[in-house]
């Protein structure tokens, strides 16, 4: 059994070291800086100084940390679509979307900034003002959020004294570069 191990040492030194550690076979040669150098035989490690025997380890035990780091653990992932009710079979809206976002009549979704009410004592007046503003979601986020709610929430809403009334139409928003109002057709 020692002869094949001695032949392999030049090709796979780590494997031979692991194999020799579990089988008590000392390889004759090893690669060091691309040169073959003889290994000086170590003293016999059959009994440790405290009188106990060393633990024999297999090749897999030597390489288990390598295996564990390379394998990714599966994370919980869910499709961003409407979930149907088990009893009725009717689609249900995602409650987190309804809590965190607001859909405007023009199809845009808006949200508040993250951390708007955290550590206000640390923020200056400009940063407090910026954190009170709403952020408009981009097109890909808007389409994803549209998939996660039912058509009830996509209907146009009209409220008395609505604070979002100036933003419901997507016109005259030159400040944001969203002036999409088409010119009138004149024959």
C-alpha positions in Angstrom: 0.0 0.0 0.0 2.9 2.3 0.6 4.3 1.9 -2.9 1.3 3.6 -4.7 1.4 6.4 -2.2 5.0 7.1 -2.9 4.4 7.3 -6.6 1.5 9.7 -6.2 3.3 12.1 -3.9 4.8 14.2 -6.7 1.4 14.7 -8.3 -0.9 15.4 -5.4 1.0 16.4 -2.2 -2.1 17.5 -0.1 -3.9 14.2 -0.8 -0.8 12.2 0.1 -0.3 14.1 3.3 -3.9 13.5 4.3 -3.7 9.8 3.3 -0.4 9.3 5.1 -1.7 11.0 8.2 -4.5 8.4 8.5 -2.5 5.4 7.4 0.9 6.1 9.0 2.8 6.0 5.7 5.5 8.5 5.1 6.0 9.5 1.5 9.5 9.5 0.1 9.4 12.7 -2.0 7.3 15.8 -2.1 7.2 18.9 -4.3 8.8 22.0 -2.8 9.3 25.0 -5.1 9.0 22.7 -8.2 12.0 20.6 -7.0 11.9 17.2 -5.5 13.3 17.2 -2.0 13.5 14.2 0.3 11.4 14.4 3.4 13.2 13.9 6.6 11.4 11.1 8.5 9.7 12.4 11.7 9.8 10.4 14.9 7.3 7.7 15.4 4.0 9.3 16.5 2.3 6.1 17.5 2.0 7.2 21.1 1.6 10.8 22.3 3.7 12.2 25.3 0.6 12.0 27.5 0.2 8.3 26.8 -2.8 8.5 24.5 -3.0 7.4 20.9 -3.4 10.0 18.1 -6.8 10.3 16.5 -7.0 8.8 13.0 -8.7 11.0 10.5 -10.0 10.1 7.1 -9.4 12.1 3.9 -13.0 13.4 4.0 -12.5 14.6 7.6 -9.5 16.6 6.5 -11.3 18.3 3.7 -14.7 18.9 5.3 -14.1 22.6 5.9 -13.5 22.9 2.1 -16.7 21.2 1.3 -18.8 23.2 3.8 -17.7 26.6 2.5 -18.3 25.7 -1.1 -21.9 24.5 -0.6 -24.4 27.3 -0.5 -27.3 27.0 1.8 -30.7 27.3 0.3 -32.4 30.6 1.1 -36.1 31.1 1.3 -37.3 32.7 -1.9 -40.8 33.4 -3.1 -42.1 34.4 -6.5 -43.4 38.0 -6.6 -46.9 37.1 -7.8 -50.4 37.1 -6.4 -51.1 34.3 -3.9 -54.5 32.6 -4.2 -56.7 31.9 -1.2 -56.9 28.2 -0.3 -60.6 28.3 0.5 -62.1 30.5 -2.2 -59.3 30.4 -4.8 -59.5 34.2 -5.1 -56.2 36.1 -5.5 -54.9 37.9 -2.4 -52.7 41.0 -2.2 -49.4 41.0 -0.4 -50.0 42.9 2.8 -46.4 44.1 3.1 -46.7 45.9 -0.2 -49.9 47.6 0.9 -48.3 48.8 4.1 -45.1 50.1 2.7 -46.1 51.5 -0.7 -48.8 53.7 -2.2 -50.0 53.5 -5.8 -50.8 56.7 -7.6 -53.6 56.9 -10.2 -50.9 57.3 -13.0 -49.4 53.9 -12.1 -46.4 55.1 -10.2 -45.6 53.6 -6.8 -44.2 55.8 -4.0 -42.6 54.9 -0.7 -41.1 56.7 2.3 -37.3 56.7 2.9 -35.8 54.0 5.0 -34.9 55.2 8.5 -37.0 58.3 8.3 -37.9 58.2 12.0 -34.6 56.6 13.4 -32.0 58.7 15.3 -33.6 62.0 14.5 -31.4 63.6 17.2 -28.3 62.9 15.0 -29.7 64.3 11.8 -29.4 67.9 10.8 -32.4 70.0 9.5 -31.7 69.3 5.8 -31.4 65.6 6.3 -34.7 65.5 8.4 -36.4 67.4 5.5 -35.0 64.9 2.9 -36.2 62.0 5.0 -39.7 63.3 5.1 -40.0 63.2 1.3 -41.4 60.3 -0.6 -39.4 58.3 -3.2 -40.8 57.3 -6.6 -40.1 53.6 -7.5 -38.6 52.9 -10.9 -40.3 51.0 -13.7 -39.2 47.5 -12.9 -40.1 47.9 -9.2 -43.5 49.3 -10.3 -44.3 46.3 -12.5 -43.2 43.9 -9.8 -45.4 45.6 -7.2 -48.3 45.6 -9.7 -48.0 41.8 -9.9 -48.2 41.5 -6.1 -51.5 43.3 -5.6 -55.0 42.6 -7.0 -56.8 44.8 -9.5 -58.9 46.4 -6.6 -55.8 48.3 -5.6 -55.0 49.4 -9.2 -58.3 51.3 -9.5 -58.2 55.1 -9.5 -59.1 56.6 -6.2 -60.7 60.0 -5.6 -60.7 61.4 -2.0 -61.8 64.7 -0.6 -58.7 66.8 0.4 -56.3 64.2 -0.9 -52.7 65.2 0.0 -51.5 63.2 -3.1 -53.8 65.1 -5.5 -51.0 67.1 -7.2 -49.1 63.9 -7.9 -51.9 61.7 -9.2 -51.4 62.9 -12.8 -48.0 62.5 -14.4 -48.0 65.9 -16.1 -46.2 69.2 -15.3 -43.4 67.5 -13.4 -40.6 69.1 -15.3 -38.6 69.2 -12.1 -38.3 65.4 -12.2 -38.0 65.1 -16.0 -41.3 63.4 -16.2 -43.2 65.8 -18.5 -45.1 63.2 -20.5 -48.1 65.4 -21.5 -48.5 64.9 -25.3 -49.2 68.0 -27.5 -52.7 68.4 -28.7 -53.4 67.2 -32.3 -54.2 70.0 -34.6 -55.3 69.0 -38.1 
